[in-house]
Amino acid sequence: MKKYFALLLSFVLAFGLTACSDAETEKAKSSFEETASIVEKNNETINKDVKALQKLTKSKVKPLDDTVLKTARETISQAKQQIVEVPECPSKKEDIKEANKKLKKKADKAEIIQALTDSKKAMKDSIAQRKQVTNPSESFVLERLNGIPNVSQALAANEENDVNGMLHKAGGYTSAIFFTSDLVDTAANYIEDGDSIEKGTDGGGCIEVFETEEDAQKRDTYLSAFDGGGMLCSGSHKVVGTVIIRTSNYLTATQQNDITTNIMNSLIALK
């Protein structure tokens, strides 16, 4: 009888240990599968965001800021390298735990996912900005000049009073908005009285709008020929999209830069 009870106790203990071991193994498997699910979900998000960002980099309209495109391409490359391959779940408990431990170290992809999100937004915004400064309407430019410090009396020229005679000509601008600036001493610089169009660029500046970026660049190259030319100097000029922002030669370099920057920021502001 004692031998019988001893055998029974051994069986019960063996069964209990086996059951406990099986439970721990199942728990390890469950933990592994949970980590694998997180990794696979992150892989799916990364692949989806990479595809969307790649589509933006191939858009016909390029971003206004070239560095945004460069960053997008770099982010895509980095994201592809962070795709994690999920291994098969091992059969032994300790091997499962070790595999889960290694997988968990690769599971956190919040940083690259955020980088992809930020890059997508930057691309969309910069593309929208380029569209805004691609042959914008007179009304748009006039509205955006409103309220800019040291910029006043903005008027759109017509074919009769355009001082440059370039309005609607082949290769010329589609619109020209002249503005005055309170920083220009018109009397000291012998600038004739009249409105901003009559005073011309000397009175403050001008926004020249072209149909294409090529036309704007050709005009900018022409203006560059007069840089540093004393009385013949055309003042500062900066191309933004198909727009040239010009400021008076009678402004200091700092004043020219400040007005140009303020105008550019207003033109590309997304509202």
C-alpha positions as CSV (number, residue, x, y, z in Angstrom):
1,M,0.0,0.0,0.0
2,K,2.8,2.4,0.9
3,K,4.4,1.7,-2.5
4,Y,1.2,2.4,-4.2
5,F,0.8,5.8,-2.5
6,A,4.4,6.7,-3.3
7,L,3.8,6.0,-7.0
8,L,0.6,8.0,-7.0
9,L,2.3,11.0,-5.3
10,S,5.1,10.9,-7.9
11,F,2.5,10.9,-10.7
12,V,0.6,13.8,-9.2
13,L,3.8,15.8,-8.7
14,A,5.0,15.1,-12.3
15,F,1.7,16.0,-13.7
16,G,1.7,19.3,-11.7
17,L,5.1,20.2,-12.9
18,T,4.3,19.5,-16.5
19,A,1.1,21.5,-16.3
20,C,2.9,24.4,-14.7
21,S,5.6,24.2,-17.3
22,D,3.0,24.2,-20.1
23,A,1.3,27.2,-18.6
24,E,4.5,29.2,-18.5
25,T,5.3,28.2,-22.0
26,E,1.9,29.4,-23.2
27,K,2.3,32.6,-21.3
28,A,5.7,33.2,-23.0
29,K,4.1,32.4,-26.4
30,S,1.3,34.9,-25.7
31,S,3.8,37.6,-24.7
32,F,5.8,36.9,-27.9
33,E,2.7,37.1,-30.1
34,E,1.7,40.4,-28.5
35,T,5.2,41.9,-29.2
36,A,5.0,40.5,-32.8
37,S,1.6,42.1,-33.3
38,I,3.0,45.5,-32.3
39,V,6.0,45.1,-34.6
40,E,3.8,44.0,-37.5
41,K,1.5,47.0,-36.9
42,N,4.4,49.3,-36.9
43,N,5.7,47.8,-40.1
44,E,2.4,48.3,-41.7
45,T,2.3,52.0,-40.6
46,I,5.8,52.6,-41.8
47,N,5.2,51.0,-45.2
48,K,2.0,53.0,-45.6
49,D,3.6,56.3,-44.7
50,V,6.6,55.6,-46.9
51,K,4.4,55.0,-49.9
52,A,2.5,58.3,-49.2
53,L,5.7,60.2,-48.8
54,Q,7.2,58.7,-52.0
55,K,4.1,59.8,-53.9
56,L,4.7,63.4,-52.7
57,T,8.3,63.3,-53.7
58,K,7.2,62.4,-57.3
59,S,4.6,65.1,-57.5
60,K,4.6,67.3,-60.6
61,V,4.7,70.3,-58.3
62,K,7.9,70.4,-56.3
63,P,8.1,71.8,-52.8
64,L,9.2,75.5,-52.6
65,D,12.0,74.6,-50.2
66,D,14.4,72.2,-51.8
67,T,15.7,71.0,-48.3
68,V,12.2,69.7,-47.6
69,L,12.5,67.3,-50.5
70,K,16.0,66.2,-49.5
71,T,14.8,65.5,-45.9
72,A,11.8,63.5,-47.3
73,R,14.1,61.3,-49.3
74,E,16.4,60.8,-46.4
75,T,13.5,59.9,-44.1
76,I,12.2,57.4,-46.6
77,S,15.6,55.7,-46.7
78,Q,15.9,55.6,-42.9
79,A,12.3,54.3,-42.6
80,K,12.9,51.4,-45.0
81,Q,15.8,50.3,-42.9
82,Q,13.6,50.1,-39.7
83,I,11.2,47.5,-41.0
84,V,11.6,44.5,-38.6
85,E,11.2,40.9,-39.7
86,V,9.3,38.9,-37.2
87,P,10.8,35.5,-36.6
88,E,9.0,32.2,-36.1
89,C,8.0,31.6,-32.4
90,P,10.4,29.0,-30.9
91,S,9.0,25.9,-29.2
92,K,10.9,26.0,-25.9
93,K,10.0,28.3,-23.1
94,E,13.5,29.8,-22.6
95,D,14.0,30.3,-26.4
96,I,10.6,32.0,-26.6
97,K,11.5,34.4,-23.8
98,E,14.9,35.2,-25.4
99,A,13.3,35.8,-28.8
100,N,10.7,38.0,-27.3
101,K,13.3,40.0,-25.5
102,K,15.2,40.7,-28.7
103,L,12.0,41.6,-30.6
104,K,10.9,44.0,-27.9
105,K,14.2,46.0,-28.4
106,K,13.2,46.6,-32.0
107,A,9.5,47.2,-31.4
108,D,9.5,51.0,-30.6
109,K,9.2,52.8,-33.9
110,A,7.5,56.0,-32.6
111,E,10.5,58.2,-33.6
112,I,10.6,57.2,-37.3
113,I,6.8,57.1,-37.6
114,Q,6.8,60.7,-36.2
115,A,9.6,61.7,-38.7
116,L,7.5,60.3,-41.6
117,T,4.4,62.3,-40.3
118,D,6.4,65.5,-40.0
119,S,8.0,65.0,-43.4
120,K,4.6,64.4,-45.1
121,K,3.3,67.6,-43.6
122,A,6.4,69.6,-44.6
123,M,6.1,68.3,-48.1
124,K,2.4,69.1,-48.4
125,D,2.9,72.6,-47.0
126,S,5.9,73.4,-49.2
127,I,4.1,72.2,-52.3
128,A,1.1,74.4,-51.4
129,Q,3.4,77.3,-50.9
130,R,4.9,76.9,-54.4
131,K,1.4,76.8,-55.8
132,Q,0.6,80.1,-54.1
133,V,3.6,81.9,-55.6
134,T,3.1,80.4,-59.1
135,N,1.6,83.2,-61.2
136,P,-0.6,84.5,-58.3
137,S,-3.4,86.9,-59.1
138,E,-3.2,90.7,-58.5
139,S,-5.9,90.5,-55.9
140,F,-3.9,87.8,-54.0
141,V,-0.7,89.9,-54.0
142,L,-2.5,93.1,-53.0
143,E,-4.2,91.3,-50.1
144,R,-0.9,89.8,-48.9
145,L,0.9,93.2,-49.0
146,N,-1.7,94.6,-46.7
147,G,-0.4,95.2,-43.2
148,I,3.3,94.5,-43.9
149,P,5.6,96.9,-41.9
150,N,7.0,99.9,-44.0
151,V,4.9,98.9,-47.1
152,S,2.1,101.2,-48.2
153,Q,0.0,102.2,-51.1
154,A,0.2,99.1,-53.2
155,L,-1.2,99.6,-56.6
156,A,-1.4,97.2,-59.6
157,A,-0.1,98.7,-62.9
158,N,-2.0,98.5,-66.2
159,E,-0.7,98.5,-69.8
160,E,-1.1,102.3,-70.0
161,N,0.9,103.2,-66.8
162,D,3.3,100.3,-66.5
163,V,6.7,102.1,-66.2
164,N,8.6,99.1,-67.6
165,G,6.3,98.4,-70.5
166,M,6.4,94.6,-69.8
167,L,2.9,93.9,-68.7
168,H,1.3,91.1,-70.7
169,K,4.2,91.1,-73.2
170,A,5.8,87.8,-74.3
171,G,8.2,86.8,-71.5
172,G,7.0,89.8,-69.5
173,Y,5.1,89.8,-66.3
174,T,1.4,89.0,-65.9
175,S,1.0,91.6,-63.2
176,A,3.1,94.3,-61.5
177,I,2.2,95.7,-58.1
178,F,4.2,98.8,-57.0
179,F,4.3,99.9,-53.4
180,T,5.8,102.8,-51.5
181,S,7.7,102.7,-48.2
182,D,7.9,105.2,-45.5
183,L,11.6,104.4,-45.2
184,V,12.4,106.0,-48.5
185,D,13.1,109.8,-48.3
186,T,11.5,110.8,-51.7
187,A,12.5,114.4,-51.4
188,A,16.1,113.8,-50.6
189,N,16.4,111.3,-53.4
190,Y,14.5,113.5,-56.0
191,I,11.8,111.0,-56.5
192,E,8.9,112.6,-58.3
193,D,5.5,113.1,-56.6
194,G,2.6,110.8,-57.4
195,D,1.3,107.4,-56.6
196,S,3.3,104.3,-56.1
197,I,3.2,103.5,-59.8
198,E,4.5,106.9,-60.8
199,K,7.3,106.7,-58.2
200,G,8.2,103.2,-59.5
201,T,10.4,100.8,-57.7
202,D,12.5,103.7,-56.4
203,G,9.6,104.7,-54.1
204,G,9.6,101.5,-52.2
205,G,9.5,98.4,-54.4
206,C,7.5,96.2,-56.8
207,I,6.2,92.7,-57.0
208,E,6.6,91.4,-60.6
209,V,4.6,88.2,-61.3
210,F,5.5,85.9,-64.2
211,E,3.7,83.0,-65.8
212,T,6.7,80.6,-65.5
213,E,9.7,80.3,-63.2
214,E,11.9,80.4,-66.4
215,D,10.6,83.9,-67.2
216,A,11.1,85.0,-63.7
217,Q,14.7,83.7,-63.7
218,K,15.4,85.5,-67.0
219,R,14.1,88.8,-65.6
220,D,16.2,88.3,-62.4
221,T,19.3,87.7,-64.5
222,Y,18.6,90.9,-66.4
223,L,18.2,92.9,-63.1
224,S,21.4,91.4,-61.8
225,A,23.3,93.2,-64.6
226,F,22.6,96.5,-62.8
227,D,23.6,95.4,-59.3
228,G,26.1,97.8,-57.8
229,G,25.6,100.2,-60.7
230,G,25.2,103.3,-58.6
231,M,22.3,105.5,-60.1
232,L,21.5,102.7,-62.5
233,C,21.1,100.1,-59.7
234,S,17.7,98.5,-59.7
235,G,17.7,97.8,-56.0
236,S,17.4,94.3,-54.5
237,H,15.5,91.5,-56.2
238,K,14.6,88.0,-55.1
239,V,12.8,85.2,-57.0
240,V,10.1,83.3,-55.1
241,G,8.3,80.8,-57.4
242,T,7.4,82.9,-60.4
243,V,7.4,86.1,-58.4
244,I,10.2,88.7,-58.1
245,I,10.2,90.8,-55.0
246,R,12.0,94.1,-55.7
247,T,12.9,96.8,-53.3
248,S,14.2,100.4,-53.8
249,N,17.8,101.2,-54.2
250,Y,17.2,104.0,-51.7
251,L,16.7,101.6,-48.9
252,T,19.7,100.2,-46.8
253,A,20.7,96.6,-47.3
254,T,19.1,95.7,-44.0
255,Q,15.9,97.5,-44.9
256,Q,15.8,95.8,-48.3
257,N,16.3,92.4,-46.6
258,D,13.6,93.0,-43.9
259,I,11.0,94.1,-46.4
260,T,11.8,91.3,-48.8
261,T,11.6,88.7,-46.1
262,N,8.3,90.1,-44.7
263,I,6.7,90.1,-48.2
264,M,8.0,86.6,-49.0
265,N,6.7,85.2,-45.7
266,S,3.3,86.8,-46.3
267,L,3.1,85.5,-49.9
268,I,3.8,81.9,-48.8
269,A,1.8,81.9,-45.6
270,L,-0.8,79.1,-45.6
271,K,-4.1,80.4,-44.3
